[in-house]
Amino acid sequence: MDIAVLVFFIGILIILGHVLSEVFTRTKVPDLLFLLIIGLILGPVLGLVTPEMFGILGPIFSTISLIVILFEGGLNLRIEAIRSTFRECFSLTLVNFCGAICVTTLVVLVLSGYDPLTAFMLAIIVAGTSPSVVIPLIRQLGLTEKSQTILSIESALTDVLSIVLLLIALQAYQLHKFSFVEAGETLVGSFVIAIIVGIAGGIAWSVIRKRVEFFNKIFAIPAFIFILYGFIEMIGFSGAVAALVFGITLGNLTYFRGIFAPVYDLDVKQIELTETEKAFFGEIVFLLRTFFFIYIGLSIQFDHKNIFVLGLLVTLLLYSIRIPAVLFSIPRSTPVWDASVMAVMIPKGLATAVLASMPLQQAYPEGMFIQEATYAIVLFSIVINSLLIILIDKTAFARIYRRVFSRFSPS
């Protein structure tokens, strides 16, 4: 493709992204659905662009999107809100994640004939929700801060659960053995180390930027985040959680006032991110999100119809078990609208798409099936999520969800 034409279309897509975002704000019709459709048209339908054209830049772009979106999402989370929603976050994450694994594994075993490990790997990959979809979406749906916090934390936690459990499953395949003790130690260690480093990194960054002029530059922040993420990943822990916790730390520096005051004699107000810096990251997230969903559309494969049917069935079942998970986990003081949104907010995205390629990269025999089935589930989950948001807000279909959550707060 000619460079001039490519640059022209990039400009068009950025403007279109802003237009679709405004449409979403006014109508609640999710812009990500249209972005996904654009990717499908440019890629699988017309064949103008393929994921292979991006080469190594594709996975790098996906990883950068995840890092920045998690960091920016963390900036807007309040520690007080996290503490007050811990029980709900833990309960919803555990119930929905375990339920999704059980349902997906059973369906794949019964309908596809693949072995239990293959079914379990696919289930692990698609059991979580996507922070790259959830975090930007919930801000525009009028949810309470508590509900936004629950969904944001859940999406980050399930991403990490999926990553760690898939690595354990692949290791079990390669070594032909599985240890529940080692799996538990790996899982807990990944969370704890990432959280500690994320908090320490946030505090260290805040102190350094006050004393070194270079670190007051806006682009120094993403540079530090990339270093933090890369370091944590290289030592075998979760860079995603570290990026989220780093953002939470910088967004709640007043909470750490006791650490700064006696040792460094710093005014917290002087080291907090400015509104300009926060707005900058908001724009970066918007750009990354726009091109990420187009990229996801480009990556969808239509080669095997039976896999697509399986993906649709799994997706529908995942949405069906989400309702009892919300009913069981969320307090009745939650507004009906918030509970309804929670019940449809399980789209798959960045981490799911990235994890889908790992079994194939590790030469797992059924890796291609796992990848194609995952892409189908990503597509259907985003489409159904977008449609349900419209239905529960704009149509008579909302009565069904209001009846299901009738015991919740009316406002």
Order of alpha helices (4+ residues) and beta strands (2+ residues): alpha-alpha-alpha-alpha-alpha-alpha-alpha-alpha-alpha-alpha-alpha-alpha-alpha-alpha-alpha-alpha-alpha-alpha-alpha-alpha
